[in-house]
Structure formats: structure tokens, C-alpha cells
Amino acid sequence: MNTVIPFLPENWPPLHTAALFGLLLLIGTLGGLLAKRVRWLPTITGFMAVGALMGPSGLGLLSYDMLIQTQVLVDVALGLILFKLGTALHPWMVIRTPKLIVTSLAESLLTFASVFGLMVWLGTSPLAAVIAAAIAVSSSPAVLIHVAHELHARGFVVDSAKALVALNNVFAFVLYSLAMPVALWNNETSWAFAIGLPAYQMLGAMVLGLLVAVLVTSIGRFTQSDDAHYRFALIVGAVMLVLGLSVAFKVSPLFANLTLGIACRGLQRRARLANTDLGSGADLFFIVLFVYAGAKLNVDDVIQYAPFALALVLVRSLSKGVGVVLSARYFRYPWNQSFAISLTLVPMAGLAIGLVQSTNVLAPHIATQVSAIVLAAVAVLETLGPPLVAYGLRLGDAVPPPEKARVDRHHLQ
């Protein structure tokens, strides 16, 4: 006779979100520590490598259901990254710096046109091609911010790269919003809906980010110079509030948090939110984000769509490089800095993945082509991107010598 102990589970129980958070942090930290042993390898690559190893395409220890549970943690991480990126763009600074706008427009429009032409030439439908081209304009702020922080990089190259990444994320969302009505209308939808829905998602996200920025900067003005921990709490609270309200009002949480950062930079005054170092608290979410990204890699899709993805990676990287280098050289910036900045724009991830998900919901008739090609390209770019960004920052003299970095870390401690 078999006795069953009633309080013991018959099968392995599903992990709670808190346990998944802890598991992703532990294996991500292990991957980062192993990556640090290779001098030229950024820790992001280690995070993604262990994620890929543990994910469904690897050992299968992290299932798709588990990854879905961690989506809220990933959303918070992306929100914090886009907020921080937005703070690199002071609205008045952008207006007073036409060189920055011209360079960003050059690389964004060249990328859009070349990727669209490539996709059509490869046989992709024009509707899928225009959506994929708009998504390809965006660069990954997560990789740039994390690698720059890890290398203690600072100066003209880092500041310019952050501003250009913020701007091309804005341009990508605008181009996507302009292209989506064509895709929706072609699916026998009325023009009013086809134009109104993307416009609502973009303008609604901007209004939401601005309103929360007004609220959080108003509270932030009560903080003193030594209240950095309170300002960090305000930032996390504002990002999570924007995420929740974005879901409720069905607007883009990614664009809303980017707007939040830009608006906080313009409105902050005594609040000093834009100057707050997110520090190790935000690193927890960043580790989860990159482990998640690695675990989500579908090796079969990458292999199947490799020719399309590699062609997109090559054309996109060349377009961004040519756009930035030619513009920067026209404005008489040094060659090494121009090329270095172009390398920091190569990674593509956060906004691209978000816009692919939006395409799945809004235009499922073209989503299969867009998702397969873009996500396969993201897999390649997220693998090659961190080392390229690290090389670019070193090439542009943005990374201090090891001795100076050790002194800086000592003072920070």
C-alpha cells in the first residue's frame, strides 16, 4: 500500500516570481563573474550566455512559462534604462545643438531607407519591410549604458552616443507610428482606426510620461543634496507608475518611460532626478534583463532566418556607421571619435523587441515575417554588440586608464 504524504508536492512545483528573480540573479551573476575573467569580454555577454544555456533552447531549466512570469521584472528594467537614457536629452540642449539633430537624422533615415530596400530585395512584403525598417532604426540603450558604466567611460563620446541612441529611439517610434497606419489599412481597417490607434499610442505615451514627470519632479524638489536614496525611490516609483498606467491606457510603456526621462531632465531644477546614479539597485534588474534576453534566444529561428538576419545586421551597421562618420567628419570631429560613436549604435534590443510585440498585436498578418527577421537580427546584434561597444568606447578615448579607474572606484567607495 502506497502512502502519500499530503503536504508534499507530487511533482516539482512551479517557481514563484520571487524565486525566479533570485534564480536569474544568481545564474546571471555567475555568468558575469566568469565573463570578467576574459579581459575584452563585457559582463553582459556572460549574462546572456548563461541565459541561453539555461533557457528553452539550452538545458531547458528556464521554461517559456517561467520567462513569461519574469516579464514584469524585464519591463521595470527596460523602463529604468529608457528613463536614464531620456535624461541624456535636455529638450533645450537638443534644440540648441543642430549638429546632433542632423547626425541623428542622417543615420536614422539612411538606416530606414537601406533596410527597407534590402528587405524588399530579399522578397519580404513591402508592408513587413517598412515596419522592419522602422524598428531597425532603434539602438539598444541597455548595452550602451551598462558597458559605459562598467568601463567607467565618460566624456564626449559617451555623451554623444547616449544622445544619439535616445534620438534614434524617438525616430524609430515616430517612423513606426507613421508606417503602421498603412499596414493596418491594408488589413481592411478604416483609415480613422488605422491612423488614430498609432497616433493615440504615441501621443498618449508622451502625455502620460509628461504628467508623471511633473508629479515626480514636484515631489523631488523637497529632497536635499544628500537624499540620493530618496531620489532613487522616486525614479523607481515613477517608472513603475508609468508602466502600470501604460497598460491601463494601452499606450507604449517604452516610449512613455523615454518621455519621462526627457521631461524630468527639462523640469528637474532642484529635484536633481536626472543626475541620480541608479547604482547597484538598478543593476539587479539589468542582470535579469540580459539573462532573460539570452534565455529567449530561439536557436532554431536564428538558424532558419540567418541569411536575412545577417544581411539586416550588415546593412544596418554600415548605414549607421556611414551616417554618423560622414556627419561627424563634416562637422570636423576626430575620425576615431566619429567611428567610436558609430560602433555604440550597433546593438539593438529593448525598443525593437517592444515594437515587434506591438506588431504581433496590431498587425498579425505581417507579424510572422517581421518577428522572425528582427528577432534573429537582435540575437546576432546582442551577441556582437557588447564587445563592439566596449571597443568603440576604448577607441574614442572614453575609457580612463586602469590606474585612474581604480582611483575613481576608491573615491566612490
C-alpha positions as CSV (number, residue, x, y, z in Angstrom):
1,M,0.0,0.0,0.0
2,N,1.4,3.4,-1.1
3,T,1.3,6.1,1.5
4,V,1.1,9.7,0.2
5,I,2.2,12.4,2.5
6,P,-0.4,15.1,1.8
7,F,1.7,18.2,2.3
8,L,4.5,17.2,-0.1
9,P,4.1,18.0,-3.8
10,E,3.7,15.1,-6.2
11,N,5.7,16.9,-8.9
12,W,8.2,19.7,-9.0
13,P,6.2,22.8,-8.0
14,P,6.1,25.9,-10.3
15,L,8.5,28.6,-9.1
16,H,7.1,31.8,-7.6
17,T,8.2,35.0,-9.3
18,A,10.3,35.9,-6.3
19,A,12.2,32.5,-6.6
20,L,12.6,33.2,-10.4
21,F,14.0,36.6,-9.6
22,G,16.5,35.1,-7.3
23,L,17.5,32.3,-9.7
24,L,18.0,34.7,-12.6
25,L,20.2,36.9,-10.3
26,L,22.3,34.0,-9.1
27,I,23.0,32.5,-12.5
28,G,23.4,35.9,-14.1
29,T,26.0,36.9,-11.5
30,L,27.8,33.7,-12.1
31,G,27.9,34.4,-15.9
32,G,29.1,38.0,-15.2
33,L,31.9,36.8,-12.9
34,L,33.1,34.3,-15.5
35,A,33.0,36.9,-18.2
36,K,35.2,39.2,-16.2
37,R,38.0,36.7,-16.4
38,V,38.2,37.4,-20.1
39,R,39.6,40.9,-20.3
40,W,38.0,42.1,-23.5
41,L,34.5,40.5,-22.8
42,P,31.8,42.7,-21.2
43,T,29.8,41.1,-18.4
44,I,26.6,41.5,-20.5
45,T,27.9,38.7,-22.7
46,G,28.2,36.5,-19.7
47,F,24.7,37.3,-18.5
48,M,23.3,36.4,-21.9
49,A,25.4,33.3,-22.3
50,V,24.2,31.7,-19.1
51,G,20.6,32.7,-20.0
52,A,21.0,30.9,-23.4
53,L,22.5,27.9,-21.7
54,M,19.7,27.7,-19.1
55,G,16.8,28.7,-21.4
56,P,14.5,26.5,-23.5
57,S,17.0,26.3,-26.4
58,G,19.7,25.1,-24.0
59,L,19.3,22.9,-20.9
60,G,15.7,23.9,-20.5
61,L,16.0,24.8,-16.8
62,L,14.2,28.0,-17.6
63,S,10.9,27.2,-19.4
64,Y,8.8,29.6,-21.5
65,D,6.3,29.8,-18.7
66,M,9.0,30.8,-16.3
67,L,10.1,33.6,-18.7
68,I,6.6,34.9,-19.0
69,Q,6.4,35.2,-15.2
70,T,9.5,37.4,-15.2
71,Q,8.1,39.8,-17.8
72,V,7.2,42.4,-15.2
73,L,10.9,42.4,-14.0
74,V,12.1,42.9,-17.5
75,D,9.6,45.7,-18.1
76,V,10.9,47.5,-15.0
77,A,14.5,47.1,-16.2
78,L,13.7,48.5,-19.6
79,G,11.7,51.3,-18.0
80,L,14.7,52.3,-15.9
81,I,17.1,52.1,-18.8
82,L,14.9,54.2,-21.1
83,F,14.3,56.7,-18.2
84,K,18.1,57.0,-17.8
85,L,18.6,57.4,-21.5
86,G,15.9,60.1,-21.7
87,T,17.7,62.1,-19.1
88,A,20.7,62.4,-21.5
89,L,18.4,64.6,-23.7
90,H,17.7,68.0,-22.3
91,P,15.0,69.4,-24.7
92,W,16.6,72.8,-24.9
93,M,20.1,71.3,-25.4
94,V,18.8,69.3,-28.4
95,I,17.2,72.5,-30.0
96,R,20.5,74.4,-29.5
97,T,22.6,71.6,-31.0
98,P,21.7,71.3,-34.6
99,K,24.8,69.1,-35.3
100,L,23.3,66.4,-33.1
101,I,19.9,66.5,-34.8
102,V,21.5,66.4,-38.3
103,T,23.7,63.5,-37.4
104,S,20.8,61.6,-35.8
105,L,18.6,62.2,-38.8
106,A,21.3,61.2,-41.2
107,E,22.0,57.8,-39.6
108,S,18.3,57.1,-38.8
109,L,16.9,57.9,-42.3
110,L,19.8,56.1,-44.0
111,T,19.2,53.1,-41.9
112,F,15.5,53.1,-42.6
113,A,15.9,53.5,-46.4
114,S,18.7,50.9,-46.7
115,V,17.0,48.2,-44.5
116,F,13.7,48.8,-46.4
117,G,15.4,48.4,-49.7
118,L,17.2,45.2,-48.5
119,M,14.0,43.6,-47.2
120,V,12.1,44.2,-50.4
121,W,15.1,42.9,-52.5
122,L,15.1,39.8,-50.3
123,G,11.5,39.2,-51.1
124,T,9.8,40.4,-48.0
125,S,6.4,42.0,-48.5
126,P,6.6,45.9,-48.6
127,L,4.4,46.2,-45.5
128,A,6.6,43.9,-43.4
129,A,9.7,45.6,-44.9
130,V,8.6,49.1,-43.9
131,I,7.8,48.0,-40.3
132,A,11.1,46.1,-40.0
133,A,13.0,49.2,-41.3
134,A,11.4,51.5,-38.8
135,I,12.3,49.0,-36.0
136,A,15.9,48.7,-37.2
137,V,16.4,52.5,-36.7
138,S,16.5,51.9,-32.9
139,S,19.6,51.1,-31.0
140,S,20.0,49.4,-27.6
141,P,20.3,51.9,-24.7
142,A,20.8,49.0,-22.2
143,V,24.0,47.7,-23.7
144,L,25.5,51.3,-24.0
145,I,24.6,52.3,-20.5
146,H,25.8,49.1,-18.9
147,V,29.0,48.8,-20.8
148,A,29.8,52.5,-20.3
149,H,29.1,52.2,-16.5
150,E,31.2,49.0,-16.3
151,L,34.2,50.6,-18.0
152,H,33.8,54.0,-16.2
153,A,33.6,55.6,-19.6
154,R,32.8,59.3,-19.7
155,G,33.3,62.4,-22.0
156,F,32.3,63.5,-25.4
157,V,31.9,60.0,-27.0
158,V,29.7,58.7,-24.2
159,D,27.5,61.8,-24.0
160,S,27.1,61.9,-27.8
161,A,26.3,58.2,-28.0
162,K,23.6,58.4,-25.3
163,A,22.0,61.4,-27.0
164,L,22.1,59.7,-30.5
165,V,20.6,56.5,-29.1
166,A,17.9,58.4,-27.3
167,L,17.1,60.3,-30.5
168,N,17.1,57.3,-32.8
169,N,14.7,55.5,-30.4
170,V,12.4,58.5,-30.7
171,F,12.8,58.5,-34.5
172,A,12.2,54.7,-34.6
173,F,8.9,55.1,-32.7
174,V,7.8,58.0,-34.9
175,L,8.6,56.1,-38.1
176,Y,6.9,53.0,-36.8
177,S,3.8,55.1,-35.9
178,L,3.8,56.6,-39.4
179,A,4.2,53.2,-41.1
180,M,1.6,51.3,-39.0
181,P,-1.5,53.0,-40.5
182,V,-0.5,51.7,-43.9
183,A,-0.2,48.1,-42.5
184,L,-3.5,48.4,-40.6
185,W,-5.4,49.9,-43.5
186,N,-4.2,47.2,-45.8
187,N,-5.9,44.7,-43.5
188,E,-9.3,46.1,-44.4
189,T,-9.4,48.5,-41.4
190,S,-10.9,52.0,-41.6
191,W,-8.5,54.9,-42.1
192,A,-9.8,56.5,-38.9
193,F,-8.7,53.5,-36.9
194,A,-5.5,52.9,-38.9
195,I,-4.3,56.5,-38.2
196,G,-5.9,57.0,-34.8
197,L,-4.5,54.0,-33.0
198,P,-0.8,54.5,-33.6
199,A,-1.2,58.3,-33.0
200,Y,-3.0,57.6,-29.7
201,Q,-0.3,55.2,-28.6
202,M,2.5,57.7,-29.4
203,L,0.8,60.9,-28.2
204,G,-0.8,59.1,-25.2
205,A,2.6,57.8,-24.1
206,M,4.1,61.3,-24.4
207,V,1.3,62.9,-22.3
208,L,1.5,60.1,-19.7
209,G,5.3,60.4,-19.4
210,L,5.0,64.2,-19.1
211,L,2.3,64.1,-16.4
212,V,4.2,61.6,-14.2
213,A,7.3,63.7,-14.7
214,V,5.5,66.8,-13.4
215,L,4.4,64.8,-10.4
216,V,7.7,63.2,-9.6
217,T,9.8,66.4,-10.0
218,S,7.3,68.3,-7.8
219,I,8.0,65.8,-5.1
220,G,11.7,65.7,-5.8
221,R,12.1,69.4,-5.1
222,F,11.6,68.6,-1.4
223,T,14.8,66.4,-1.4
224,Q,18.1,67.8,-0.1
225,S,21.6,67.3,-1.7
226,D,22.2,64.1,0.5
227,D,18.9,62.5,-0.3
228,A,20.1,60.3,-3.2
229,H,18.3,57.2,-1.8
230,Y,15.0,59.1,-1.8
231,R,15.6,60.3,-5.4
232,F,16.3,56.7,-6.5
233,A,13.0,55.6,-4.8
234,L,11.2,58.4,-6.7
235,I,12.6,57.2,-10.0
236,V,11.7,53.6,-9.5
237,G,8.2,54.7,-8.3
238,A,7.7,56.9,-11.3
239,V,8.9,54.2,-13.8
240,M,6.6,51.6,-12.2
241,L,3.7,54.1,-12.2
242,V,4.2,54.8,-15.9
243,L,4.3,51.0,-16.6
244,G,1.1,50.4,-14.8
245,L,-0.7,53.3,-16.3
246,S,0.6,52.4,-19.8
247,V,-1.0,49.0,-19.5
248,A,-4.3,50.6,-18.3
249,F,-4.5,53.2,-21.0
250,K,-3.0,50.8,-23.7
251,V,-0.1,53.1,-24.7
252,S,3.6,52.3,-25.3
253,P,5.3,51.8,-21.9
254,L,8.7,52.1,-23.6
255,F,8.1,55.4,-25.2
256,A,6.3,56.7,-22.1
257,N,9.4,56.0,-19.9
258,L,11.7,57.6,-22.5
259,T,9.4,60.7,-22.4
260,L,9.5,60.5,-18.6
261,G,13.3,60.7,-18.6
262,I,13.4,63.6,-21.2
263,A,10.7,65.5,-19.3
264,C,12.4,65.0,-15.9
265,R,15.6,66.4,-17.4
266,G,13.8,69.5,-18.6
267,L,11.7,70.0,-15.4
268,Q,14.0,68.8,-12.7
269,R,15.6,72.1,-11.3
270,R,16.1,71.4,-7.6
271,A,14.8,67.8,-7.9
272,R,18.1,66.6,-9.5
273,L,16.5,63.4,-10.6
274,A,18.3,63.3,-13.9
275,N,21.7,63.4,-12.0
276,T,20.8,60.4,-9.8
277,D,23.1,57.4,-10.2
278,L,20.9,54.3,-10.4
279,G,23.8,52.3,-8.9
280,S,23.6,48.7,-7.7
281,G,19.9,48.7,-7.1
282,A,19.2,49.1,-10.8
283,D,22.0,46.5,-11.6
284,L,19.7,43.8,-10.2
285,F,17.1,44.5,-12.9
286,F,19.8,44.8,-15.6
287,I,21.2,41.4,-14.8
288,V,17.7,39.9,-15.0
289,L,17.1,41.7,-18.3
290,F,20.1,40.2,-20.0
291,V,19.7,36.7,-18.6
292,Y,16.1,36.9,-19.9
293,A,17.3,38.1,-23.3
294,G,19.7,35.2,-23.5
295,A,17.1,32.6,-22.4
296,K,14.6,33.9,-25.0
297,L,17.0,33.2,-27.9
298,N,15.5,30.7,-30.2
299,V,18.4,28.9,-31.8
300,D,16.1,27.2,-34.5
301,D,14.8,30.6,-35.6
302,V,18.2,32.1,-35.7
303,I,19.5,29.3,-37.9
304,Q,16.4,29.4,-40.2
305,Y,16.5,33.1,-40.7
306,A,20.2,33.6,-40.5
307,P,20.7,34.8,-44.1
308,F,18.0,37.5,-43.7
309,A,19.2,38.4,-40.2
310,L,22.9,38.6,-41.2
311,A,22.0,40.7,-44.2
312,L,20.0,43.1,-42.0
313,V,22.8,43.3,-39.4
314,L,25.4,44.1,-42.1
315,V,23.3,46.7,-43.9
316,R,22.1,48.3,-40.7
317,S,25.6,48.5,-39.2
318,L,27.0,50.0,-42.3
319,S,24.2,52.5,-42.6
320,K,24.6,53.7,-39.1
321,G,28.4,53.9,-39.5
322,V,28.3,55.8,-42.7
323,G,25.6,58.2,-41.4
324,V,27.5,59.0,-38.2
325,V,31.0,59.1,-39.6
326,L,30.2,61.3,-42.6
327,S,28.1,63.7,-40.5
328,A,30.7,63.9,-37.7
329,R,33.5,64.4,-40.2
330,Y,31.5,67.1,-41.9
331,F,31.4,68.9,-38.5
332,R,35.1,68.3,-38.1
333,Y,35.1,65.8,-35.3
334,P,38.1,63.5,-35.0
335,W,37.9,60.3,-37.0
336,N,38.4,58.0,-34.0
337,Q,35.6,59.6,-32.1
338,S,33.3,59.5,-35.1
339,F,33.9,55.8,-35.7
340,A,33.7,55.0,-32.0
341,I,30.2,56.6,-31.7
342,S,29.0,54.7,-34.7
343,L,30.0,51.4,-33.0
344,T,28.0,52.2,-29.9
345,L,24.8,52.4,-32.1
346,V,25.2,48.8,-33.4
347,P,23.3,46.9,-30.6
348,M,19.6,46.6,-31.0
349,A,17.2,45.2,-28.4
350,G,14.7,46.8,-26.0
351,L,12.6,49.1,-28.2
352,A,13.0,46.7,-31.1
353,I,11.5,43.8,-29.1
354,G,8.8,46.0,-27.8
355,L,7.8,47.2,-31.3
356,V,7.8,43.6,-32.5
357,Q,5.4,42.7,-29.7
358,S,3.2,45.6,-30.7
359,T,3.2,44.4,-34.3
360,N,2.1,40.9,-33.2
361,V,-1.0,42.6,-31.6
362,L,-1.8,45.3,-34.2
363,A,-0.9,43.6,-37.5
364,P,-0.7,39.8,-37.1
365,H,-0.9,39.4,-40.9
366,I,2.7,40.7,-41.2
367,A,4.0,39.9,-37.7
368,T,5.4,36.5,-38.6
369,Q,7.9,37.9,-41.1
370,V,8.8,40.9,-39.0
371,S,9.2,38.9,-35.8
372,A,11.4,36.2,-37.3
373,I,13.8,38.5,-39.1
374,V,14.0,41.3,-36.5
375,L,14.4,38.9,-33.5
376,A,17.0,36.8,-35.3
377,A,18.9,40.1,-36.0
378,V,18.5,41.1,-32.4
379,A,20.1,37.8,-31.3
380,V,23.1,38.5,-33.5
381,L,23.4,42.1,-32.5
382,E,23.0,41.5,-28.8
383,T,25.8,38.9,-29.0
384,L,28.2,41.0,-31.0
385,G,27.1,44.4,-29.7
386,P,28.7,44.5,-26.2
387,P,32.2,43.8,-27.3
388,L,31.8,46.3,-30.2
389,V,30.5,49.0,-27.8
390,A,33.4,48.3,-25.4
391,Y,35.9,48.5,-28.3
392,G,34.3,51.8,-29.5
393,L,34.5,53.4,-26.1
394,R,38.2,52.5,-25.8
395,L,38.8,53.7,-29.4
396,G,37.2,57.0,-28.6
397,D,39.4,57.5,-25.5
398,A,36.3,57.5,-23.3
399,V,37.7,54.8,-21.0
400,P,40.2,56.0,-18.4
401,P,43.5,54.2,-17.8
402,P,43.3,51.3,-15.3
403,E,45.1,53.3,-12.7
404,K,42.7,56.2,-12.9
405,A,39.7,53.9,-12.9
406,R,41.0,52.3,-9.6
407,V,41.4,55.8,-8.1
408,D,37.8,56.7,-9.2
409,R,36.4,53.5,-7.7
410,H,38.2,54.2,-4.4
411,H,36.7,57.7,-4.2
412,L,33.2,56.3,-5.0
413,Q,33.6,53.9,-2.2
